[in-house]
Amino acid sequence: MASGNKSFGKRIKKLRESKGYTQEQLAEIVGLEYQTISRIETGMYFTSYDTLSKMSEAFSVPIRDLFDYVQVSSREELVTNIKSTLDTCSDEELEFVYSFLTNLKKFNS
């Protein structure tokens, strides 16, 4: 299991708890099974852009805040880390990242 998924999951759990939601309540809001929320929070599963969008609405935060667990000191370090991560992605993961970024840019325009 990827450490990024674990960090993302911890962030989702923290946001969920800050809103006072149970896993069942969040699942109902975003249209998932509560077991899927559990898998996301434990880092066993990532999710789709559609679900990220619904979570951002449920937590009243921009999508980028769902990923606010990454500590980077500079833009250069961020770009280096992104490139390094992309180098380890499968073709399917790269397609997802590209689709996600394209939609994110449209969403934030």
Contacts in CASP RR format, 6 or more apart in sequence:
PFRMAT RR
TARGET T0000
AUTHOR 0000-0000-0000
METHOD contacts of the structure
MODEL  1
MASGNKSFGKRIKKLRESKGYTQEQLAEIVGLEYQTISRIETGMYFTSYD
TLSKMSEAFSVPIRDLFDYVQVSSREELVTNIKSTLDTCSDEELEFVYSF
LTNLKKFNS
1 43 0 8 1.000
1 44 0 8 1.000
2 43 0 8 1.000
4 43 0 8 1.000
5 43 0 8 1.000
5 44 0 8 1.000
5 45 0 8 1.000
5 46 0 8 1.000
6 42 0 8 1.000
6 43 0 8 1.000
7 69 0 8 1.000
7 70 0 8 1.000
8 40 0 8 1.000
8 43 0 8 1.000
8 46 0 8 1.000
8 66 0 8 1.000
8 67 0 8 1.000
8 69 0 8 1.000
9 40 0 8 1.000
9 41 0 8 1.000
9 42 0 8 1.000
9 43 0 8 1.000
10 41 0 8 1.000
10 69 0 8 1.000
11 66 0 8 1.000
11 67 0 8 1.000
11 68 0 8 1.000
11 69 0 8 1.000
12 37 0 8 1.000
12 40 0 8 1.000
12 41 0 8 1.000
12 55 0 8 1.000
12 66 0 8 1.000
13 41 0 8 1.000
15 55 0 8 1.000
15 59 0 8 1.000
15 61 0 8 1.000
15 66 0 8 1.000
16 23 0 8 1.000
16 26 0 8 1.000
16 37 0 8 1.000
16 41 0 8 1.000
16 59 0 8 1.000
18 59 0 8 1.000
19 58 0 8 1.000
19 59 0 8 1.000
21 29 0 8 1.000
21 58 0 8 1.000
22 34 0 8 1.000
23 34 0 8 1.000
23 37 0 8 1.000
23 38 0 8 1.000
23 41 0 8 1.000
24 34 0 8 1.000
26 34 0 8 1.000
26 37 0 8 1.000
26 55 0 8 1.000
26 58 0 8 1.000
27 33 0 8 1.000
27 34 0 8 1.000
27 36 0 8 1.000
27 37 0 8 1.000
29 54 0 8 1.000
29 58 0 8 1.000
30 37 0 8 1.000
30 51 0 8 1.000
30 54 0 8 1.000
30 55 0 8 1.000
30 58 0 8 1.000
31 51 0 8 1.000
31 54 0 8 1.000
32 51 0 8 1.000
36 45 0 8 1.000
36 47 0 8 1.000
39 45 0 8 1.000
40 46 0 8 1.000
40 47 0 8 1.000
47 55 0 8 1.000
49 99 0 8 1.000
49 100 0 8 1.000
49 103 0 8 1.000
49 104 0 8 1.000
52 63 0 8 1.000
52 66 0 8 1.000
53 63 0 8 1.000
53 107 0 8 1.000
55 66 0 8 1.000
56 62 0 8 1.000
56 63 0 8 1.000
56 65 0 8 1.000
56 66 0 8 1.000
59 65 0 8 1.000
59 66 0 8 1.000
62 108 0 8 1.000
63 104 0 8 1.000
63 107 0 8 1.000
64 104 0 8 1.000
64 108 0 8 1.000
72 78 0 8 1.000
72 81 0 8 1.000
86 94 0 8 1.000
86 97 0 8 1.000
89 97 0 8 1.000
END
